[in-house]
Amino acid sequence: MASKPVPGCATFKHQGRTITVKMIDPKVGADGRINPNWRNYIYRIPMTRRGAVVDVVGTITHATYTVDGWRHPIKIITSAIFVPPIAITHIEIGDPKLIGSAEALLQGEIDLDGLPLTKIKNAAIQAGTFTAKVKSRTANKIGKLTSTARYLQIKELDQPLTDIRIGGRLDTDDEIVFNRDIEAENPRLMLPIDDPRSLEQIAKLYNEYYKIGRDALGYVSCVKYLSQQTNRPENTCQQMIAMCRKQKLLTKPTKRKRGKK
């Protein structure tokens, strides 16, 4: 029987590890409730049933999370300025309580290779997603409700959210917008496959695969690894590897004679 989801937590798999991202500020109760005065969140403006109390789904913008399951303990802080996307604006790696202690040596040297920041951020957004109620406005501060902004933070609204509960799911459009980075972090959504930034990412992941090692990655092929990391089809990744080699971002594979290892 599947365990009941814990409010304020989200998990994902990476390199054979189960990574758990947990919201610690604002604090989340067992029933999913947070401080009702918390004002750092964002959601789609309700445009129907104006003047009525409607249900909305949004996500916390400014929050602190712990990340468990990586090689070192991690803490991140997210924020968003005015509009989406939500971004990681602060990160701590390692346990500051152990600085200078013998126990710190047992943790080993801090290693950032393969740290899945994009997945961590997306899990944080998922962990911070909430459901709430709001009275849909008939007008905003400048008059008739004709704002071109599809999303607003609470400080810009006349009516506060009520009955905020962590838990829920963003629809596909909101998920894309809230997860999007200013620097086009996800080339699958933002950039064509022949864009230099897309090819640079493929080359980086390709080299990362051979640095980490096939056995440490669960014996998946390089093309499958690229597909998992970028959400592109495997045949597209294979095509992009060829483009990288053509542009000398990757060296051509050395040919081996049959029978030799």
N, C-alpha and C positions, 0 to 999 in steps of 0.2 A: 504494500500500500504506500503510495507516494506521500512524503511528508508535507505538512502544510507550509506554504511559503511564509517566511518571516518578514514582517513589514520593515522596509528600509534596507533590505539586503538583496543582492543579485549575484549570481555566480556564472562563471564561464570556464571553458576548458582551454588550456594553452600549453603546448609542448608536454602533454601528458600530466599536467597539473590542474587541479581544481582551484580556481582563484575566486575568493569571496570578497565583495566590496560591500561595506557596511556603513551606513550613515550614523555618525555620532553627534553631530551638531547641525540642525536641531535634533534633540533627543526624540526618539519615536517610542510611543507606548505600545504595549502588547496588542492594543486594539487598533494600532496604526495612527493614532492621533498625535499631533505635534502642538507646540505652543500656538494658540490661536492668534497671537499677535505677531507671529513671524510674517514678514512682509517681502521676503526675497524669493519670489516665484514668478512664473510666467505661464501663460496659457492662451489659447485661441479665443478671440473676442466672440462671445455669443451674438449672432446677428439675427436670430429668430425669436419669436415670441417676446418682443420688446416690452419691458416692464414687468415680465413674469420672472419667477425664480426658476432658474434652469440648472441642470447638471453640467459641469465642465471637467475636463481632464487637463492637467498641466504637469509641470515638474519644478522642483526646487532649483533655484539658480545658484544661490550662495550657500554652500554647505561644506562640511568636513566629513571625510570618509577614511576608514581604515581599510587596508588591502591585505588580506591574509592568503597564504598559499604560495607566495613567491619565495625566492631564495632568501630574501630579507624582509622584515616588517616594513610596511609602507603606509604613509598617511598623505592624503591629498586634500586640497581645497579647490572648489570649483566656483566660478562666478560668470556672470554675463553682464555686459555693459549696454544698457538701453534695449537692445534687441538680441535675438539669437545670433550666433550659436553660443552654447554653453562651452566653457573651456576650463582646462586645468590651469590654475594660476599659481599654485604652490605645491611642492612635493617634498616630502621628507623620506629618506630611505635609511633604514637601520634604527636601532633603539637608542635614543639619546641618553637614556638612563644608564647605559652600559659604557659610555665613553670613558676611556682610560682604565677600564676594569679588565681583569683576566678573562672574564666571560665574553667580552667583546671579541677577543681573539678567536674564540670558538666559532663565532658567526662567520668568520672568514672575511676576506677583502670584499668591499662593496663592488658588485658587478652589475652593470646595466645592460649587458648584451642580451638582446631578445626581449627586453621589458616591453610588454604590449600596452603602451600608453593609450592607443586608440580604443582598444577593448576595455581598458580600465575606465576610461571616461564614459564610454557608452553604457557600461554596467552601472556607473554612478548615476547617470541620467535615468536609467531604468529603476534603480533603487530609490531615487527621489521623485518618482512619478506619483501623483496623487489624484484623488477625486474630490470634488467640492461642489458647493452650490453658490450661485451669485444671482443677484437681481439684474437681469439684462437691461441695459440703459436705453433710454429713448433719445438721449442727447449727451454730448460730451462737453468739455469745458469751452470749446470754441463754437458751440451751437449744435446744429443738427449732426447726427451720427453719420459722418461721411469720411471718417478716417481711412486712409489707405493702408495703415498698419494692420496686419492680420493678428499680431500678438502684442500684448501689453503686460507690463509688470503691474503689481497691485497698486503701487504709489501713483500710477497714472489714472486709476479708475475712481469713479465716484463712490461705488459700492464695494465694500470689502468681501472677500470670500468667507463663507461659513462652512461648518462641518467638514473641515479638511481632514482627509484620511490618506495616509501613505498606502499605496497599492492602486493598481489600475494599469492601463496600457495606452500609450500614445498611438494614434493612428499613423499610417505610413507617411503621410505628408509631414506631420509634426515631427516624427522620428527623424526624417531626413534633415529638416531644418534645424532642430535642436542639436543634432549630432554633427552638423557641418562645421568645418574649421574655416577661418578666414583665409588661411593659406591653402585651401583646397586639399585637406588631408586625405580625403577619400577619392582617389582618381576615378574609381568606377562610377561615382555619381557626378563628379565635377569635370573630369578631363577625358579627352579621347585617348585611345591607346597609343597613338604616335606622338602625344605631347611629351616634350623633354622631361617634365616632372614625373609623368607616368613611367617612362622608361628608366629614369634614375631610381625610382622606387623598386622596380623589378630587379634591376642590377644589384641594388643594395640587399634585397631579400635573397637573391640568388647566392651572393657571397656569404650572407648570414647562414644560409642553409648548410653550406659546406664547412663553415667555421664551427657551427654547433655540432654537426655530424648526424648522419642518417639514423644511427642507432639511438641517439639521444632524443630524436624527434619521432620515435615510434615506427621507424622503418618506412615512413611515407616517402614517395618519390619527390624529387625537387619540384616538378611541375605541380603536383598535388599540394605541396607546401605553399607554393606561390598562390595557388587558387584559394587555399584556406585563409591566407593572410590578406588577400585583396578582394575576395568575393567575386573574382572573375572566373569564367569557365576555363578549364584546363587547356583546351585547344587555343584559347586566346592568350594564355600565359606562354604557351609554347611559341606562338607567333611573335609575342613581344620579346622573348629571349633571342629569337632570330634577328629582330630589329636592333636589339642592344648590341649584338655581335657585329652587325653591319655598321653601326655607328661607333664601334670600338669601345663601347661601355663595358663589354665582356669579351674575354679572349675566346678564340675558337677552341673547342675541345680537342685534346691531342688524340690522334688515332693510335690504337693499339693493335699489334699483330695478333692474329688468331692463335689461341693457345698460350698466350703470355698474359700474366696478371700485372 
